[in-house]
Amino acid sequence: MAITGENPELFESRKADHIRLALEERMQATGGSGLHSIELIHEAFPEIDFNEVQIEQRLFSDSPISPLFISSMTAGHAGSVDLNLTMARVCEKRNWAMGVGSQRRQLTDSTADLEWSKIRKACPKVKFFGNIGVAQLIRTKVEDIRRLVDTLDATAMIVHTNPLQECMQPEGTPHFRGGLEALENLAKTLGRPVIVKETGCGFSGATLKRLNGIGVGAVDVSGFGGTHWGRIEGGRSKPGAKLNAVAETFRDWGIGTVESLEAALAVRSDYEVWASGGVRSGLDAAKLLAMGAKMVGLAKPIIEAALGGEEALDLRMGQLELELKIALFCTGSRNIAELQEKRVWRRQ
Ligand SMILES: Cc1cc2nc3c(=O)[nH]c(=O)nc-3n(C[C@H](O)[C@H](O)[C@H](O)COP(=O)(O)O)c2cc1C
């Protein structure tokens, strides 16, 4: 069956290209996140024992969960079932939430639902976040989005926005007119929290203000400084092709993760503020949590490890947790609430 008018082979090859290219260092906007300029302040007398440190907290007033989560990546293609199963299994073990990749294919091909029924059966406890792009949301009825939520039994639905990526993609759909209205309608009628995220280009303060008061539950700033979708889509075009050259012009386009996070916190919004984009260690995550993020997401480091199998991913996620716990301990914080109350960060 056609995928929103798209050739299924093109869809498969695009998804494979995305994973392959995302792992290349030149696709990373390393250094642009602003994380290097944030420092946590060492506490030589923490006056706590390491085993008192605990990182879990409540999400949407539900049961405690890790503040680290897997950022939305992949779904609906030949290689995605095994990868998603690997990620879901380790999330279940470590009590992380998992964002799934765009569920666009499920909108026109209900056989794609099988991916999630299989994974849900194997991992009944994982908190999943569904995912759809704003360009698709505008053209989709709320009841169809509800079906995406139901097949996953998702805790929340993520709507991603990616204007730069849609411009750089030969088969892209840069049609965003009516996006905010569609988002507000979804947030007010879905019956589950709606989370808005960028995909690595961040949000400005002005946009973050427009997202306030429309019913969204959280905004994940997903700022510049990690995986860059302008670069990845450009990398899919041949050297010398127009889009390849245009992508080069926009290789540093975006608002850094730290700058976006500060802008979001300044809004004093009715939504929770989450952060992602260029998070490469538990210490990076600790910095964003200390500044005020409620949850911190990682994409590229997770898929890189997941491709090595469940054990490799478990090792990587265990390392991220340990780094986060050490950052809490060495700032004298027993939990995330204390980390935030103590204001243990400064700009270098
Ligand atoms: C292979 C891959 C596929 C992705 N697919 C999606 C997607 O379908 N939906 C989405 O919202 N974000 C998607 N993203 C973006 C990530 O969720 C994240 O916002 C971005 O990669 C920045 O995080 P990072 O620097 O930790 O990679 C994808 C990222 C990667 C690496």
The ligand as an ORCA input file, in Angstrom:
! r2SCAN-3c Opt
* xyz 0 1
  C      18.220      7.762     13.241
  C      17.357      8.855     13.798
  C      16.008      8.933     13.435
  C      15.190      9.947     13.958
  N      13.856      9.959     13.660
  C      13.020     10.818     14.312
  C      11.606     10.714     14.182
  O      11.080      9.857     13.473
  N      10.844     11.609     14.876
  C      11.394     12.576     15.681
  O      10.665     13.321     16.343
  N      12.739     12.700     15.790
  C      13.550     11.850     15.144
  N      14.923     11.938     15.326
  C      15.465     13.099     16.053
  C      15.811     12.778     17.504
  O      14.661     12.394     18.231
  C      16.485     13.971     18.208
  O      15.572     15.036     18.323
  C      17.727     14.465     17.477
  O      18.408     13.391     16.867
  C      18.695     15.178     18.432
  O      19.163     14.305     19.433
  P      20.654     13.668     19.415
  O      21.615     14.813     19.235
  O      20.793     12.986     20.768
  O      20.727     12.693     18.285
  C      15.740     10.925     14.826
  C      17.104     10.851     15.181
  C      17.914      9.834     14.685
  C      19.363      9.780     15.093
*
